[in-house]
Amino acid sequence: MGGLELVEDAGGVVVRLDERDQSHVDLDDPRRLVFDYVQRLAEALDAWGVPGEPVRVVHVGGGGLTLPRYVAATRPRSAQVVLEPDTELTEEVRRVLPLPARSGIKVRPVDGRAGVAALRPAYAEVVVVDAFADGRLPASLVGEDFWGDVARVLEPDGWLLLNLSDRAPWQHTRRVLAGVRAHLPHLLLTAEPATLKGRRAGNLVLVASRGEVPTERLRERARRAGLPTRVLDAGAVADAFGGGTAFTDDAEPGPDHRDFAG
């Protein structure tokens, strides 16, 4: 049984799409983030610029609008554009979980590839790619040409934040990172230790930029937050996830956790 469900739980609402828990939203406290990888995306956003200051963000993938709500709460007056092609999802989320007044969040009913292509150069300070269709990162969002467009849309020192789902030996992730690295060569990556050790599938959060990325700041934030997280610097990323060939015309969607045995 598939479809869209919004399910109340203790202290919030879970957005469930095709029997997958896709987002968690706490309207009373949008700073409260339940999913681990969303916490890591938020930690990265907190490390951008001056804490509390407005930031221009493009979100590729909307879901329950959890991260945009977090940014609106922690960085008032931020300008945020969300690219989400599923209009039924957006309408139901906004009906049951309305955005606060003057949130600065604008949702555009367009897929990430077309939506990013339509943005002007240097439009954003941060681009967040957290988009899944049927539990997979869409093929249109893994090719080197897409990462070139993301780099065009970012300010010269802007950051890409990317949520990947994979498992060792990281065949898909290696290829995605090769495409990102061609345009945004400075990388760091965060993940749970058990995922990095190959014990289970999990989420990998990448930060990429033309300039330096805040490895030590994120390590310190992870320590303060008590997250079971490892933060890999550029050298460790190259060691663990190097050797891939960037996707071009052979782009394929990312793996689904349900595909993994064990």
C-alpha atoms as an extended CHARMM CRD file, in Angstrom:
* protein
*
       262  EXT
         1         1  MET       CA              0.0000000000        0.0000000000        0.0000000000  PROA      1               0.0000000000
         2         2  GLY       CA              1.6590000000        3.1920000000       -1.1330000000  PROA      2               0.0000000000
         3         3  GLY       CA              0.6440000000        6.8260000000       -1.2380000000  PROA      3               0.0000000000
         4         4  LEU       CA              1.1290000000        9.7970000000        1.0330000000  PROA      4               0.0000000000
         5         5  GLU       CA              0.4700000000        9.7490000000        4.7750000000  PROA      5               0.0000000000
         6         6  LEU       CA              1.0450000000       12.3200000000        7.4850000000  PROA      6               0.0000000000
         7         7  VAL       CA              1.2610000000       10.4210000000       10.7590000000  PROA      7               0.0000000000
         8         8  GLU       CA              1.3000000000       12.0130000000       14.2020000000  PROA      8               0.0000000000
         9         9  ASP       CA              3.9520000000       10.8270000000       16.6210000000  PROA      9               0.0000000000
        10        10  ALA       CA              5.1960000000       12.0800000000       19.9610000000  PROA      10              0.0000000000
        11        11  GLY       CA              5.9560000000       15.7390000000       19.4470000000  PROA      11              0.0000000000
        12        12  GLY       CA              5.5250000000       15.9830000000       15.7070000000  PROA      12              0.0000000000
        13        13  VAL       CA              4.3290000000       14.5870000000       12.4000000000  PROA      13              0.0000000000
        14        14  VAL       CA              6.0360000000       12.0450000000       10.1590000000  PROA      14              0.0000000000
        15        15  VAL       CA              5.6240000000       12.5110000000        6.4140000000  PROA      15              0.0000000000
        16        16  ARG       CA              5.4200000000        8.9890000000        4.9630000000  PROA      16              0.0000000000
        17        17  LEU       CA              5.5840000000        8.4940000000        1.2030000000  PROA      17              0.0000000000
        18        18  ASP       CA              5.0940000000        5.0460000000       -0.3340000000  PROA      18              0.0000000000
        19        19  GLU       CA              5.5450000000        3.4530000000        3.0890000000  PROA      19              0.0000000000
        20        20  ARG       CA              8.8490000000        5.2530000000        3.7160000000  PROA      20              0.0000000000
        21        21  ASP       CA              9.3570000000        7.7510000000        6.5330000000  PROA      21              0.0000000000
        22        22  GLN       CA             10.4370000000       10.7290000000        4.4880000000  PROA      22              0.0000000000
        23        23  SER       CA             10.4330000000       13.6670000000        6.9240000000  PROA      23              0.0000000000
        24        24  HSD       CA              9.6480000000       14.5950000000       10.5020000000  PROA      24              0.0000000000
        25        25  VAL       CA              8.2400000000       18.0120000000       11.3960000000  PROA      25              0.0000000000
        26        26  ASP       CA              7.7720000000       19.5660000000       14.8240000000  PROA      26              0.0000000000
        27        27  LEU       CA              5.6570000000       22.6890000000       14.3430000000  PROA      27              0.0000000000
        28        28  ASP       CA              6.1090000000       23.7410000000       17.9770000000  PROA      28              0.0000000000
        29        29  ASP       CA              9.9020000000       23.5800000000       17.7110000000  PROA      29              0.0000000000
        30        30  PRO       CA             11.2540000000       23.5100000000       14.1440000000  PROA      30              0.0000000000
        31        31  ARG       CA             14.7670000000       23.4300000000       15.6150000000  PROA      31              0.0000000000
        32        32  ARG       CA             14.1060000000       19.8690000000       16.8520000000  PROA      32              0.0000000000
        33        33  LEU       CA             15.3690000000       17.4830000000       14.2030000000  PROA      33              0.0000000000
        34        34  VAL       CA             14.6870000000       13.7660000000       14.6160000000  PROA      34              0.0000000000
        35        35  PHE       CA             16.4150000000       12.1790000000       11.6370000000  PROA      35              0.0000000000
        36        36  ASP       CA             20.1710000000       11.8710000000       12.0930000000  PROA      36              0.0000000000
        37        37  TYR       CA             21.1620000000       12.9170000000        8.5800000000  PROA      37              0.0000000000
        38        38  VAL       CA             18.9390000000       16.0150000000        8.7950000000  PROA      38              0.0000000000
        39        39  GLN       CA             20.7750000000       16.9520000000       11.9880000000  PROA      39              0.0000000000
        40        40  ARG       CA             24.0570000000       16.6790000000       10.0840000000  PROA      40              0.0000000000
        41        41  LEU       CA             22.7490000000       18.8390000000        7.2360000000  PROA      41              0.0000000000
        42        42  ALA       CA             21.6570000000       21.3880000000        9.8310000000  PROA      42              0.0000000000
        43        43  GLU       CA             25.0580000000       21.2740000000       11.5490000000  PROA      43              0.0000000000
        44        44  ALA       CA             26.6590000000       22.0980000000        8.2060000000  PROA      44              0.0000000000
        45        45  LEU       CA             24.2570000000       24.9690000000        7.5930000000  PROA      45              0.0000000000
        46        46  ASP       CA             24.9580000000       26.2990000000       11.0830000000  PROA      46              0.0000000000
        47        47  ALA       CA             28.6520000000       26.4320000000       10.1500000000  PROA      47              0.0000000000
        48        48  TRP       CA             28.0270000000       28.7120000000        7.1740000000  PROA      48              0.0000000000
        49        49  GLY       CA             29.0400000000       32.3400000000        7.6590000000  PROA      49              0.0000000000
        50        50  VAL       CA             27.9580000000       34.0750000000       10.8430000000  PROA      50              0.0000000000
        51        51  PRO       CA             25.5430000000       32.0250000000       12.9900000000  PROA      51              0.0000000000
        52        52  GLY       CA             22.0630000000       33.5280000000       13.0290000000  PROA      52              0.0000000000
        53        53  GLU       CA             22.6340000000       35.7300000000        9.9990000000  PROA      53              0.0000000000
        54        54  PRO       CA             20.3410000000       35.3230000000        6.9380000000  PROA      54              0.0000000000
        55        55  VAL       CA             21.4750000000       32.9710000000        4.1800000000  PROA      55              0.0000000000
        56        56  ARG       CA             20.2720000000       32.3930000000        0.6080000000  PROA      56              0.0000000000
        57        57  VAL       CA             19.5120000000       28.6900000000        0.2290000000  PROA      57              0.0000000000
        58        58  VAL       CA             18.1940000000       26.5590000000       -2.6240000000  PROA      58              0.0000000000
        59        59  HSD       CA             16.7660000000       23.2070000000       -1.5410000000  PROA      59              0.0000000000
        60        60  VAL       CA             16.5180000000       20.4860000000       -4.1770000000  PROA      60              0.0000000000
        61        61  GLY       CA             13.7940000000       18.3000000000       -2.6940000000  PROA      61              0.0000000000
        62        62  GLY       CA             11.0860000000       19.4900000000       -0.3300000000  PROA      62              0.0000000000
        63        63  GLY       CA              9.4180000000       16.6970000000        1.6020000000  PROA      63              0.0000000000
        64        64  GLY       CA              8.0130000000       18.0520000000        4.8520000000  PROA      64              0.0000000000
        65        65  LEU       CA             10.1110000000       21.2390000000        4.4720000000  PROA      65              0.0000000000
        66        66  THR       CA             11.9160000000       20.2820000000        7.6770000000  PROA      66              0.0000000000
        67        67  LEU       CA             15.2680000000       21.8820000000        6.8830000000  PROA      67              0.0000000000
        68        68  PRO       CA             13.7880000000       25.0870000000        5.4050000000  PROA      68              0.0000000000
        69        69  ARG       CA             11.7210000000       25.4770000000        8.5880000000  PROA      69              0.0000000000
        70        70  TYR       CA             14.8980000000       24.9920000000       10.6390000000  PROA      70              0.0000000000
        71        71  VAL       CA             16.7340000000       27.6890000000        8.6620000000  PROA      71              0.0000000000
        72        72  ALA       CA             13.7780000000       30.0770000000        8.9970000000  PROA      72              0.0000000000
        73        73  ALA       CA             13.8430000000       29.5590000000       12.7820000000  PROA      73              0.0000000000
        74        74  THR       CA             17.6080000000       29.7870000000       13.2620000000  PROA      74              0.0000000000
        75        75  ARG       CA             18.3730000000       32.4040000000       10.6050000000  PROA      75              0.0000000000
        76        76  PRO       CA             15.3910000000       34.7670000000       10.3460000000  PROA      76              0.0000000000
        77        77  ARG       CA             14.9980000000       36.7630000000        7.1110000000  PROA      77              0.0000000000
        78        78  SER       CA             16.7380000000       34.0600000000        5.0710000000  PROA      78              0.0000000000
        79        79  ALA       CA             15.6190000000       33.7180000000        1.4550000000  PROA      79              0.0000000000
        80        80  GLN       CA             14.8940000000       30.0760000000        0.6030000000  PROA      80              0.0000000000
        81        81  VAL       CA             13.7280000000       28.4460000000       -2.6130000000  PROA      81              0.0000000000
        82        82  VAL       CA             12.5430000000       24.8340000000       -2.5320000000  PROA      82              0.0000000000
        83        83  LEU       CA             12.4100000000       22.8370000000       -5.7870000000  PROA      83              0.0000000000
        84        84  GLU       CA              9.8140000000       20.0700000000       -5.3310000000  PROA      84              0.0000000000
        85        85  PRO       CA              7.9660000000       18.5560000000       -8.3110000000  PROA      85              0.0000000000
        86        86  ASP       CA              5.4090000000       16.5960000000       -6.2500000000  PROA      86              0.0000000000
        87        87  THR       CA              2.5940000000       19.1350000000       -5.9800000000  PROA      87              0.0000000000
        88        88  GLU       CA              0.3060000000       16.7170000000       -4.0980000000  PROA      88              0.0000000000
        89        89  LEU       CA              2.9720000000       16.2870000000       -1.4390000000  PROA      89              0.0000000000
        90        90  THR       CA              3.5720000000       20.0200000000       -1.1240000000  PROA      90              0.0000000000
        91        91  GLU       CA             -0.1300000000       20.8810000000       -0.9240000000  PROA      91              0.0000000000
        92        92  GLU       CA             -0.8300000000       18.2720000000        1.7680000000  PROA      92              0.0000000000
        93        93  VAL       CA              2.2280000000       19.2220000000        3.8040000000  PROA      93              0.0000000000
        94        94  ARG       CA              1.3280000000       22.8980000000        3.6950000000  PROA      94              0.0000000000
        95        95  ARG       CA             -2.3020000000       22.1310000000        4.5900000000  PROA      95              0.0000000000
        96        96  VAL       CA             -1.5050000000       19.9840000000        7.6180000000  PROA      96              0.0000000000
        97        97  LEU       CA              1.8300000000       21.6020000000        8.5080000000  PROA      97              0.0000000000
        98        98  PRO       CA              1.5100000000       25.2510000000        7.4490000000  PROA      98              0.0000000000
        99        99  LEU       CA              4.5720000000       27.4140000000        7.1220000000  PROA      99              0.0000000000
       100       100  PRO       CA              4.8980000000       30.3020000000        9.5490000000  PROA      100             0.0000000000
       101       101  ALA       CA              4.0260000000       33.7820000000        8.3390000000  PROA      101             0.0000000000
       102       102  ARG       CA              6.8490000000       35.5870000000        6.5380000000  PROA      102             0.0000000000
       103       103  SER       CA              8.9900000000       32.4470000000        6.5710000000  PROA      103             0.0000000000
       104       104  GLY       CA             10.8910000000       33.4680000000        3.4250000000  PROA      104             0.0000000000
       105       105  ILE       CA             10.3060000000       29.9560000000        2.0130000000  PROA      105             0.0000000000
       106       106  LYS       CA              9.0980000000       29.7190000000       -1.5930000000  PROA      106             0.0000000000
       107       107  VAL       CA              8.2290000000       26.3200000000       -3.0810000000  PROA      107             0.0000000000
       108       108  ARG       CA              8.4750000000       25.9350000000       -6.8530000000  PROA      108             0.0000000000
       109       109  PRO       CA              6.7000000000       22.9530000000       -8.4910000000  PROA      109             0.0000000000
       110       110  VAL       CA              9.6410000000       21.8610000000      -10.6160000000  PROA      110             0.0000000000
       111       111  ASP       CA             12.1980000000       19.0650000000      -10.5560000000  PROA      111             0.0000000000
       112       112  GLY       CA             15.6950000000       19.8050000000       -9.3250000000  PROA      112             0.0000000000
       113       113  ARG       CA             17.4400000000       19.5760000000      -12.6690000000  PROA      113             0.0000000000
       114       114  ALA       CA             15.1560000000       22.0630000000      -14.4180000000  PROA      114             0.0000000000
       115       115  GLY       CA             14.8040000000       24.2550000000      -11.3620000000  PROA      115             0.0000000000
       116       116  VAL       CA             18.5350000000       24.6980000000      -10.8560000000  PROA      116             0.0000000000
       117       117  ALA       CA             19.0650000000       25.3170000000      -14.5800000000  PROA      117             0.0000000000
       118       118  ALA       CA             16.5830000000       28.2130000000      -14.4200000000  PROA      118             0.0000000000
       119       119  LEU       CA             18.4210000000       30.0510000000      -11.6300000000  PROA      119             0.0000000000
       120       120  ARG       CA             20.8050000000       32.8920000000      -12.3690000000  PROA      120             0.0000000000
       121       121  PRO       CA             24.5580000000       32.6070000000      -11.6950000000  PROA      121             0.0000000000
       122       122  ALA       CA             25.6670000000       33.1430000000       -8.0770000000  PROA      122             0.0000000000
       123       123  TYR       CA             22.0420000000       33.0410000000       -6.9110000000  PROA      123             0.0000000000
       124       124  ALA       CA             22.6640000000       31.0340000000       -3.7410000000  PROA      124             0.0000000000
       125       125  GLU       CA             25.1220000000       30.8500000000       -0.8920000000  PROA      125             0.0000000000
       126       126  VAL       CA             24.1540000000       27.2400000000       -0.1580000000  PROA      126             0.0000000000
       127       127  VAL       CA             22.4980000000       24.5620000000       -2.3050000000  PROA      127             0.0000000000
       128       128  VAL       CA             21.0760000000       21.5500000000       -0.4420000000  PROA      128             0.0000000000
       129       129  VAL       CA             20.3870000000       18.4160000000       -2.4980000000  PROA      129             0.0000000000
       130       130  ASP       CA             18.2120000000       16.0280000000       -0.4970000000  PROA      130             0.0000000000
       131       131  ALA       CA             15.8810000000       14.5660000000       -3.1010000000  PROA      131             0.0000000000
       132       132  PHE       CA             14.5780000000       11.0410000000       -3.4420000000  PROA      132             0.0000000000
       133       133  ALA       CA             12.0860000000        9.3720000000       -5.7920000000  PROA      133             0.0000000000
       134       134  ASP       CA             10.9990000000        5.8530000000       -4.8480000000  PROA      134             0.0000000000
       135       135  GLY       CA             13.7330000000        5.9000000000       -2.2110000000  PROA      135             0.0000000000
       136       136  ARG       CA             16.5240000000        6.7290000000       -4.6610000000  PROA      136             0.0000000000
       137       137  LEU       CA             18.4840000000        9.8250000000       -5.6130000000  PROA      137             0.0000000000
       138       138  PRO       CA             17.1430000000       10.5490000000       -9.1300000000  PROA      138             0.0000000000
       139       139  ALA       CA             19.4500000000        9.9000000000      -12.0760000000  PROA      139             0.0000000000
       140       140  SER       CA             18.9350000000       13.4880000000      -13.2550000000  PROA      140             0.0000000000
       141       141  LEU       CA             20.7220000000       14.6900000000      -10.0970000000  PROA      141             0.0000000000
       142       142  VAL       CA             23.9020000000       12.6070000000      -10.2270000000  PROA      142             0.0000000000
       143       143  GLY       CA             25.6070000000       13.5910000000      -13.5110000000  PROA      143             0.0000000000
       144       144  GLU       CA             28.5860000000       15.8840000000      -13.8450000000  PROA      144             0.0000000000
       145       145  ASP       CA             26.5330000000       18.3510000000      -15.9020000000  PROA      145             0.0000000000
       146       146  PHE       CA             24.1540000000       18.8260000000      -12.9630000000  PROA      146             0.0000000000
       147       147  TRP       CA             27.0190000000       19.5290000000      -10.5760000000  PROA      147             0.0000000000
       148       148  GLY       CA             28.3810000000       22.0530000000      -13.0660000000  PROA      148             0.0000000000
       149       149  ASP       CA             25.0260000000       23.8160000000      -12.9660000000  PROA      149             0.0000000000
       150       150  VAL       CA             24.9990000000       23.7520000000       -9.1620000000  PROA      150             0.0000000000
       151       151  ALA       CA             28.4720000000       25.3250000000       -9.1460000000  PROA      151             0.0000000000
       152       152  ARG       CA             27.2210000000       28.0420000000      -11.5330000000  PROA      152             0.0000000000
       153       153  VAL       CA             24.3010000000       28.8520000000       -9.2170000000  PROA      153             0.0000000000
       154       154  LEU       CA             26.5250000000       29.0660000000       -6.1430000000  PROA      154             0.0000000000
       155       155  GLU       CA             28.4470000000       32.1590000000       -5.1290000000  PROA      155             0.0000000000
       156       156  PRO       CA             32.2230000000       31.7150000000       -5.6090000000  PROA      156             0.0000000000
       157       157  ASP       CA             32.6610000000       30.6000000000       -1.9810000000  PROA      157             0.0000000000
       158       158  GLY       CA             29.2550000000       28.8800000000       -1.7310000000  PROA      158             0.0000000000
       159       159  TRP       CA             28.6050000000       25.3880000000       -0.4310000000  PROA      159             0.0000000000
       160       160  LEU       CA             26.8540000000       22.3350000000       -1.7960000000  PROA      160             0.0000000000
       161       161  LEU       CA             25.3010000000       20.0660000000        0.8550000000  PROA      161             0.0000000000
       162       162  LEU       CA             24.3880000000       16.6520000000       -0.5290000000  PROA      162             0.0000000000
       163       163  ASN       CA             22.6270000000       13.7270000000        1.1550000000  PROA      163             0.0000000000
       164       164  LEU       CA             23.5710000000       10.3380000000       -0.3100000000  PROA      164             0.0000000000
       165       165  SER       CA             22.3480000000        6.8790000000        0.6200000000  PROA      165             0.0000000000
       166       166  ASP       CA             24.7700000000        4.0080000000        0.0120000000  PROA      166             0.0000000000
       167       167  ARG       CA             26.7530000000        1.1260000000        1.4300000000  PROA      167             0.0000000000
       168       168  ALA       CA             30.3410000000       -0.0990000000        1.0940000000  PROA      168             0.0000000000
       169       169  PRO       CA             32.0070000000       -0.5640000000       -1.3840000000  PROA      169             0.0000000000
       170       170  TRP       CA             30.4120000000        2.8030000000       -2.3740000000  PROA      170             0.0000000000
       171       171  GLN       CA             30.1670000000        2.2150000000       -6.1210000000  PROA      171             0.0000000000
       172       172  HSD       CA             27.5110000000        4.8600000000       -6.6500000000  PROA      172             0.0000000000
       173       173  THR       CA             28.9810000000        7.3640000000       -4.1850000000  PROA      173             0.0000000000
       174       174  ARG       CA             32.4260000000        7.1810000000       -5.7950000000  PROA      174             0.0000000000
       175       175  ARG       CA             30.9450000000        8.1550000000       -9.1540000000  PROA      175             0.0000000000
       176       176  VAL       CA             28.8150000000       10.9590000000       -7.7370000000  PROA      176             0.0000000000
       177       177  LEU       CA             31.7710000000       12.4220000000       -5.8290000000  PROA      177             0.0000000000
       178       178  ALA       CA             33.9330000000       12.3080000000       -8.9560000000  PROA      178             0.0000000000
       179       179  GLY       CA             31.3570000000       14.5120000000      -10.6940000000  PROA      179             0.0000000000
       180       180  VAL       CA             31.0850000000       16.9210000000       -7.7760000000  PROA      180             0.0000000000
       181       181  ARG       CA             34.8650000000       17.1580000000       -7.3900000000  PROA      181             0.0000000000
       182       182  ALA       CA             35.2540000000       18.2770000000      -11.0190000000  PROA      182             0.0000000000
       183       183  HSD       CA             33.4410000000       21.5300000000      -10.1700000000  PROA      183             0.0000000000
       184       184  LEU       CA             33.6430000000       21.8750000000       -6.3760000000  PROA      184             0.0000000000
       185       185  PRO       CA             37.0080000000       20.3340000000       -5.4880000000  PROA      185             0.0000000000
       186       186  HSD       CA             37.1090000000       20.9010000000       -1.7200000000  PROA      186             0.0000000000
       187       187  LEU       CA             35.1370000000       18.1700000000        0.0310000000  PROA      187             0.0000000000
       188       188  LEU       CA             34.2880000000       16.8570000000        3.4600000000  PROA      188             0.0000000000
       189       189  LEU       CA             31.9230000000       14.0590000000        4.3500000000  PROA      189             0.0000000000
       190       190  THR       CA             30.0730000000       13.0380000000        7.4920000000  PROA      190             0.0000000000
       191       191  ALA       CA             28.5160000000        9.6760000000        8.3580000000  PROA      191             0.0000000000
       192       192  GLU       CA             27.8960000000        7.3030000000       11.2320000000  PROA      192             0.0000000000
       193       193  PRO       CA             30.9570000000        5.1880000000       12.0720000000  PROA      193             0.0000000000
       194       194  ALA       CA             29.0620000000        1.9290000000       11.4780000000  PROA      194             0.0000000000
       195       195  THR       CA             28.1670000000        3.0530000000        7.9590000000  PROA      195             0.0000000000
       196       196  LEU       CA             31.7520000000        4.0350000000        7.1450000000  PROA      196             0.0000000000
       197       197  LYS       CA             32.9690000000        0.6700000000        8.4400000000  PROA      197             0.0000000000
       198       198  GLY       CA             30.6230000000       -1.0930000000        6.0170000000  PROA      198             0.0000000000
       199       199  ARG       CA             28.4720000000       -2.6670000000        8.7160000000  PROA      199             0.0000000000
       200       200  ARG       CA             25.2470000000       -1.2450000000        7.3170000000  PROA      200             0.0000000000
       201       201  ALA       CA             23.8170000000        1.0660000000        4.6920000000  PROA      201             0.0000000000
       202       202  GLY       CA             23.3250000000        4.6630000000        5.7000000000  PROA      202             0.0000000000
       203       203  ASN       CA             23.3560000000        8.3190000000        4.8180000000  PROA      203             0.0000000000
       204       204  LEU       CA             26.4810000000       10.1870000000        3.7780000000  PROA      204             0.0000000000
       205       205  VAL       CA             26.3450000000       13.9780000000        4.0040000000  PROA      205             0.0000000000
       206       206  LEU       CA             28.7820000000       15.7910000000        1.7250000000  PROA      206             0.0000000000
       207       207  VAL       CA             29.9160000000       19.4200000000        1.9190000000  PROA      207             0.0000000000
       208       208  ALA       CA             31.6250000000       20.6920000000       -1.2470000000  PROA      208             0.0000000000
       209       209  SER       CA             32.9480000000       24.0800000000       -2.3100000000  PROA      209             0.0000000000
       210       210  ARG       CA             35.4570000000       25.8650000000       -4.5130000000  PROA      210             0.0000000000
       211       211  GLY       CA             37.1280000000       27.0950000000       -1.3520000000  PROA      211             0.0000000000
       212       212  GLU       CA             37.9270000000       25.6760000000        2.0370000000  PROA      212             0.0000000000
       213       213  VAL       CA             35.2810000000       23.6970000000        3.9090000000  PROA      213             0.0000000000
       214       214  PRO       CA             34.8590000000       23.7870000000        7.7150000000  PROA      214             0.0000000000
       215       215  THR       CA             36.1540000000       20.3720000000        8.7820000000  PROA      215             0.0000000000
       216       216  GLU       CA             37.2260000000       21.3280000000       12.2900000000  PROA      216             0.0000000000
       217       217  ARG       CA             34.1160000000       23.4070000000       12.9360000000  PROA      217             0.0000000000
       218       218  LEU       CA             31.8900000000       20.4700000000       12.0130000000  PROA      218             0.0000000000
       219       219  ARG       CA             33.9200000000       18.0770000000       14.1200000000  PROA      219             0.0000000000
       220       220  GLU       CA             33.5010000000       20.3820000000       17.0940000000  PROA      220             0.0000000000
       221       221  ARG       CA             29.7640000000       20.8200000000       16.4400000000  PROA      221             0.0000000000
       222       222  ALA       CA             29.3110000000       17.0540000000       16.1800000000  PROA      222             0.0000000000
       223       223  ARG       CA             31.1320000000       16.5990000000       19.4990000000  PROA      223             0.0000000000
       224       224  ARG       CA             28.9800000000       19.2330000000       21.2120000000  PROA      224             0.0000000000
       225       225  ALA       CA             25.7860000000       17.7640000000       19.7890000000  PROA      225             0.0000000000
       226       226  GLY       CA             26.7310000000       14.2800000000       20.9000000000  PROA      226             0.0000000000
       227       227  LEU       CA             26.1520000000       12.8720000000       17.4300000000  PROA      227             0.0000000000
       228       228  PRO       CA             27.7710000000        9.4980000000       16.6280000000  PROA      228             0.0000000000
       229       229  THR       CA             29.4140000000       11.0420000000       13.6030000000  PROA      229             0.0000000000
       230       230  ARG       CA             32.7570000000       10.9530000000       11.8400000000  PROA      230             0.0000000000
       231       231  VAL       CA             33.8200000000       13.9660000000        9.8020000000  PROA      231             0.0000000000
       232       232  LEU       CA             36.2450000000       13.0790000000        6.9960000000  PROA      232             0.0000000000
       233       233  ASP       CA             38.5320000000       15.7580000000        5.5600000000  PROA      233             0.0000000000
       234       234  ALA       CA             39.4610000000       15.9530000000        1.8790000000  PROA      234             0.0000000000
       235       235  GLY       CA             42.3080000000       13.4680000000        2.1720000000  PROA      235             0.0000000000
       236       236  ALA       CA             40.1730000000       10.9040000000        3.9940000000  PROA      236             0.0000000000
       237       237  VAL       CA             37.3580000000       11.3730000000        1.4520000000  PROA      237             0.0000000000
       238       238  ALA       CA             39.7960000000       10.7440000000       -1.3940000000  PROA      238             0.0000000000
       239       239  ASP       CA             41.1310000000        7.6260000000        0.3490000000  PROA      239             0.0000000000
       240       240  ALA       CA             37.7200000000        6.1660000000        1.1350000000  PROA      240             0.0000000000
       241       241  PHE       CA             35.6930000000        7.3230000000       -1.8800000000  PROA      241             0.0000000000
       242       242  GLY       CA             38.2080000000        8.0160000000       -4.6500000000  PROA      242             0.0000000000
       243       243  GLY       CA             38.6680000000        6.1960000000       -7.9190000000  PROA      243             0.0000000000
       244       244  GLY       CA             35.2130000000        6.7780000000       -9.3720000000  PROA      244             0.0000000000
       245       245  THR       CA             34.3260000000        7.8870000000      -12.8870000000  PROA      245             0.0000000000
       246       246  ALA       CA             31.8100000000       10.7270000000      -13.0470000000  PROA      246             0.0000000000
       247       247  PHE       CA             28.3490000000        9.9350000000      -14.3560000000  PROA      247             0.0000000000
       248       248  THR       CA             27.6040000000       11.4840000000      -17.7570000000  PROA      248             0.0000000000
       249       249  ASP       CA             25.1550000000        9.9280000000      -20.2250000000  PROA      249             0.0000000000
       250       250  ASP       CA             25.1430000000        6.7170000000      -18.1710000000  PROA      250             0.0000000000
       251       251  ALA       CA             23.6540000000        8.3400000000      -15.0620000000  PROA      251             0.0000000000
       252       252  GLU       CA             21.6220000000        5.9880000000      -12.9140000000  PROA      252             0.0000000000
       253       253  PRO       CA             19.5860000000        6.5580000000       -9.7470000000  PROA      253             0.0000000000
       254       254  GLY       CA             21.1510000000        5.9550000000       -6.4030000000  PROA      254             0.0000000000
       255       255  PRO       CA             20.7190000000        2.7290000000       -4.4670000000  PROA      255             0.0000000000
       256       256  ASP       CA             17.7950000000        2.0720000000       -2.1690000000  PROA      256             0.0000000000
       257       257  HSD       CA             18.3370000000        0.7400000000        1.3420000000  PROA      257             0.0000000000
       258       258  ARG       CA             15.8230000000       -1.9900000000        0.4550000000  PROA      258             0.0000000000
       259       259  ASP       CA             18.2700000000       -3.2350000000       -2.1770000000  PROA      259             0.0000000000
       260       260  PHE       CA             20.9080000000       -4.0300000000        0.4310000000  PROA      260             0.0000000000
       261       261  ALA       CA             21.1260000000       -7.5260000000        1.8450000000  PROA      261             0.0000000000
       262       262  GLY       CA             22.1070000000       -8.0300000000        5.4610000000  PROA      262             0.0000000000
